[in-house]
Amino acid sequence: MLPRATAGDILLGIVAIALLFRTGQVPSRVTSAIIASFWLWTGIAYQWLFFGEINRAAYVFGALFLAQGLCLAIVGVLQGRLSFGFGQSRKQWVGAALIAHATVA
């Protein structure tokens, strides 16, 4: 059985959300690193180690998660081409509502 989120996972999620309210390249790079680490972990721990026992297609999905996690790390962390932030547009409020819902659901 796959373990529930650990305190470290929750803390990283809170840090990523808090960094939305900071401007500059460093907060966006840290947020990119957090998202990339979650993506890589999902590919390995969930797709390969957990779901792979049930369905062989999970190995393909795990490899795709790893490829996407590496892309996030390269583009967001190394190159600094991703930016995250929170403003006052309707789209950003909808995004914040979705994050809040995902946090408590």
Contacts in CASP RR format, 6 or more apart in sequence:
PFRMAT RR
TARGET T0000
AUTHOR 0000-0000-0000
METHOD contacts of the structure
MODEL  1
MLPRATAGDILLGIVAIALLFRTGQVPSRVTSAIIASFWLWTGIAYQWLF
FGEINRAAYVFGALFLAQGLCLAIVGVLQGRLSFGFGQSRKQWVGAALIA
HATVA
2 45 0 8 1.000
2 46 0 8 1.000
2 50 0 8 1.000
9 38 0 8 1.000
12 34 0 8 1.000
12 37 0 8 1.000
12 38 0 8 1.000
13 34 0 8 1.000
15 30 0 8 1.000
15 34 0 8 1.000
16 30 0 8 1.000
16 31 0 8 1.000
16 34 0 8 1.000
16 35 0 8 1.000
17 99 0 8 1.000
17 103 0 8 1.000
19 27 0 8 1.000
19 28 0 8 1.000
19 30 0 8 1.000
19 31 0 8 1.000
19 84 0 8 1.000
20 31 0 8 1.000
20 84 0 8 1.000
20 85 0 8 1.000
20 86 0 8 1.000
21 85 0 8 1.000
21 86 0 8 1.000
22 85 0 8 1.000
23 85 0 8 1.000
24 83 0 8 1.000
25 80 0 8 1.000
25 83 0 8 1.000
27 84 0 8 1.000
28 76 0 8 1.000
28 80 0 8 1.000
28 82 0 8 1.000
28 83 0 8 1.000
28 84 0 8 1.000
28 85 0 8 1.000
29 76 0 8 1.000
29 77 0 8 1.000
29 80 0 8 1.000
31 82 0 8 1.000
31 84 0 8 1.000
32 72 0 8 1.000
32 73 0 8 1.000
32 75 0 8 1.000
32 76 0 8 1.000
32 77 0 8 1.000
32 80 0 8 1.000
32 82 0 8 1.000
32 84 0 8 1.000
33 73 0 8 1.000
33 76 0 8 1.000
33 77 0 8 1.000
35 72 0 8 1.000
36 69 0 8 1.000
36 70 0 8 1.000
36 72 0 8 1.000
36 73 0 8 1.000
36 76 0 8 1.000
36 77 0 8 1.000
39 65 0 8 1.000
39 68 0 8 1.000
39 69 0 8 1.000
39 72 0 8 1.000
40 65 0 8 1.000
40 66 0 8 1.000
40 69 0 8 1.000
40 70 0 8 1.000
40 73 0 8 1.000
42 62 0 8 1.000
42 65 0 8 1.000
43 61 0 8 1.000
43 62 0 8 1.000
43 65 0 8 1.000
43 66 0 8 1.000
44 62 0 8 1.000
44 66 0 8 1.000
47 58 0 8 1.000
47 59 0 8 1.000
47 61 0 8 1.000
47 62 0 8 1.000
47 65 0 8 1.000
48 58 0 8 1.000
48 59 0 8 1.000
48 62 0 8 1.000
51 58 0 8 1.000
51 61 0 8 1.000
52 58 0 8 1.000
52 59 0 8 1.000
72 82 0 8 1.000
75 81 0 8 1.000
75 82 0 8 1.000
76 82 0 8 1.000
85 92 0 8 1.000
86 92 0 8 1.000
86 96 0 8 1.000
END
